[in-house]
Amino acid sequence: MFMASLAATYAAWGKPVEAKSVHEELLARSAREYVSPFLLAVSASANGQRDEAMQFAWKACEIRDPQLTAFGKHWIGTKGLLEDPRFGELLARIGLR
C-alpha cells in the first residue's frame, strides 16, 4: 500500500519518472509475490495509464479485493481513478456509489 501511495505522491509532485519507477517495481513484485490488483490500479492511474488502471481495478472487483472496498472511494490515492467515469461504474456495481 505504501508503494502505491508513493507512486500517487510522486505523480502529484510532478515527478513522473519516479512514479513510473514505483509502478514498474510493483509490477515486478507482482510477478513473484501477491500484490493487490487495486494497488496496481492506483499506481497505474498515478502514471496516467488509465486503461491499464481499469484492467487492474476490474480484476480487483472480480477477486473481491478487500482493499478496493475499503479504500476505493475515500482514499487519497484513488484520486486519479475517481476521475475516470469507468471507475465510478465499477464502484456503483459493488454498491459504493
C-alpha positions as MATLAB code, in Angstrom:
seq = 'MFMASLAATYAAWGKPVEAKSVHEELLARSAREYVSPFLLAVSASANGQRDEAMQFAWKACEIRDPQLTAFGKHWIGTKGLLEDPRFGELLARIGLR';
ca = [
       0.000    0.000    0.000;
       2.851    2.351    0.775;
       4.354    1.924   -2.675;
       1.057    2.714   -4.400;
       0.784    5.800   -2.188;
       4.331    6.721   -3.149;
       3.512    6.461   -6.862;
       0.470    8.709   -6.370;
       2.520   11.180   -4.350;
       5.283   11.341   -6.938;
       2.689   11.948   -9.644;
       1.077   14.734   -7.594;
       4.504   16.316   -7.106;
       5.104   16.328  -10.846;
       7.742   13.606  -10.745;
       6.563   11.189  -13.449;
       9.869    9.324  -13.758;
       9.809    8.399  -10.083;
       6.085    7.498  -10.214;
       6.711    5.227  -13.193;
       9.655    3.592  -11.428;
       7.495    2.757   -8.421;
       4.757    1.333  -10.661;
       7.284   -0.810  -12.507;
       8.616   -2.090   -9.171;
       5.095   -3.073   -8.128;
       4.590   -4.881  -11.438;
       7.891   -6.738  -10.981;
       6.914   -7.747   -7.470;
       3.522   -8.963   -8.688;
       5.338  -11.488  -10.887;
       6.849  -13.183   -7.843;
       4.533  -12.329   -4.926;
       0.983  -11.201   -4.331;
       0.317   -7.541   -4.993;
      -3.261   -6.357   -4.718;
      -4.739   -5.527   -8.135;
      -6.304   -2.462   -6.513;
      -2.856   -1.146   -5.612;
      -1.633   -1.830   -9.144;
      -4.651    0.149  -10.375;
      -3.688    3.056   -8.130;
      -0.079    3.102   -9.293;
      -1.048    2.731  -12.972;
      -3.534    5.561  -12.605;
      -0.891    7.738  -10.983;
       1.143    7.269  -14.161;
      -1.719    8.256  -16.433;
      -2.187    4.685  -17.652;
      -5.967    4.762  -17.380;
      -6.740    1.653  -19.421;
      -4.205   -0.419  -17.502;
      -5.517    1.018  -14.242;
      -9.059   -0.009  -15.117;
      -7.945   -3.523  -16.049;
      -6.427   -3.872  -12.597;
      -9.484   -2.277  -10.968;
     -11.823   -4.755  -12.661;
      -9.513   -7.600  -11.623;
      -9.754   -6.310   -8.046;
     -13.534   -6.315   -8.387;
     -13.571   -9.860   -9.800;
     -11.497  -11.298   -6.954;
     -13.302   -9.168   -4.360;
     -10.122   -7.460   -3.290;
     -10.862   -6.101    0.194;
      -8.640   -3.072   -0.430;
     -10.965   -1.980   -3.233;
     -13.972   -1.928   -0.948;
     -12.078   -0.430    1.974;
     -10.195    2.302    0.122;
     -11.759    2.604   -3.332;
     -13.881    5.631   -2.629;
     -12.293    7.587    0.201;
      -8.525    7.121   -0.006;
      -6.475    9.978   -1.424;
      -4.525    7.552   -3.583;
      -7.634    6.875   -5.661;
      -7.939   10.464   -6.895;
      -6.759    9.505  -10.377;
      -9.085    6.517  -10.524;
     -12.059    8.571   -9.379;
     -11.513   10.941  -12.310;
     -12.275    8.069  -14.700;
     -16.047    7.535  -15.174;
     -15.423    3.813  -15.654;
     -14.191    3.602  -12.065;
     -17.432    5.240  -10.947;
     -19.325    2.497  -12.782;
     -17.204   -0.126  -11.037;
     -17.932    1.423   -7.628;
     -21.648    1.500   -8.434;
     -21.507   -2.165   -9.378;
     -20.151   -3.109   -5.957;
     -22.504   -0.752   -4.132;
     -20.078    2.007   -3.198;
     -21.781    4.736   -5.192;
];
